[in-house]
Amino acid sequence: MNKVDYAKVSSDNIKFLLIKNNMSIRQLAEKIGVAPTTLNDSLKSKKGVAIDSLIKIADCFNLTVNDLCNSSLIELENTSKSDIMFINKFSLLDSHGRDIVSLIIDKELERIMNET
């Protein structure tokens, strides 16, 4: 039986929700009343996000703590592991970086569409 790493699962789910809801770590941190650096460090930590913060984050996204710790949250969205990794990297960018990456993606999609 495989042991579930709930800290990693919840961190991945939170990062996914940030992207899905076009929200920054800073915005979420402000909503739940913690310092952005604290939340960012917690998302990267092997210990994960503190339970009191998980409760507030779950409330923020109208979920339960169980939802945040359940690996099926991302699986329900039919998101591949490589997509999740991209989303996690994208979430670390500031708004300028996100704009640049979005512009590149839009240009590449336009190029692909024109080739067909």
MORADA-V943812 format. One record per backbone hydrogen bond with DSSP energy under -0.5 kcal/mol. CO is the residue of the C=O (numbers start at 1). NH is the residue of the N-H. If there is no record, write none. Layout:
co:CO nh:NH
co:CO nh:NH
This chain:
co:4 nh:6
co:5 nh:9
co:6 nh:10
co:7 nh:11
co:8 nh:12
co:9 nh:13
co:10 nh:14
co:11 nh:15
co:12 nh:16
co:13 nh:17
co:14 nh:18
co:15 nh:19
co:16 nh:20
co:17 nh:21
co:18 nh:23
co:19 nh:22
co:24 nh:28
co:25 nh:29
co:26 nh:30
co:27 nh:31
co:28 nh:32
co:29 nh:33
co:29 nh:34
co:35 nh:39
co:36 nh:40
co:37 nh:41
co:38 nh:42
co:39 nh:43
co:40 nh:44
co:41 nh:45
co:50 nh:54
co:51 nh:55
co:52 nh:56
co:53 nh:57
co:54 nh:58
co:55 nh:59
co:56 nh:60
co:57 nh:61
co:58 nh:63
co:59 nh:62
co:64 nh:68
co:65 nh:69
co:66 nh:70
co:67 nh:70
co:69 nh:71
co:70 nh:73
co:71 nh:74
co:71 nh:75
co:72 nh:76
co:74 nh:77
co:74 nh:79
co:75 nh:78
co:80 nh:84
co:81 nh:85
co:82 nh:86
co:83 nh:87
co:84 nh:88
co:85 nh:89
co:86 nh:90
co:87 nh:91
co:88 nh:92
co:89 nh:92
co:90 nh:93
co:94 nh:98
co:95 nh:99
co:96 nh:100
co:97 nh:101
co:98 nh:102
co:99 nh:103
co:100 nh:104
co:101 nh:105
co:102 nh:106
co:103 nh:107
co:104 nh:108
co:105 nh:109
co:106 nh:110
co:107 nh:111
co:108 nh:112
co:109 nh:113
co:110 nh:114
co:111 nh:115
co:112 nh:116
